[in-house]
Amino acid sequence: MTHAANQSPQPTTQFALDRLEKALAIAKRLGFIVRSEWLGGSATGWCEMGGKRILFVDLSLSVHEQLEQVEAAIEALRAERNKPA
């Protein structure tokens, strides 16, 4: 019998990997160039250089942390695009 107290609040690693793959695909469709680098715990983020948006994903972070940060970058870009001129 499964009890709610035994369930982890975070998704399973496989579920998180699937979501991360989907989030990265969305980021690419939005125009990001995705760079996966070992950044030693630095925050994943994005910048624009030469008119290209580059999303840096820190491979030293857990899959869950990478997912959270990629989703945050997507939301930040969407929010920027929706700002009134």
Secondary structure, DSSP 8 states (H G I E B T S, - for coil): ---GGGS-SS--HHHHHHHHHHHHHHHHHTTEEEEEE--TT---EEEEETTEEEEEEETTS-HHHHHHHHHHHHHHHHHHHTS--
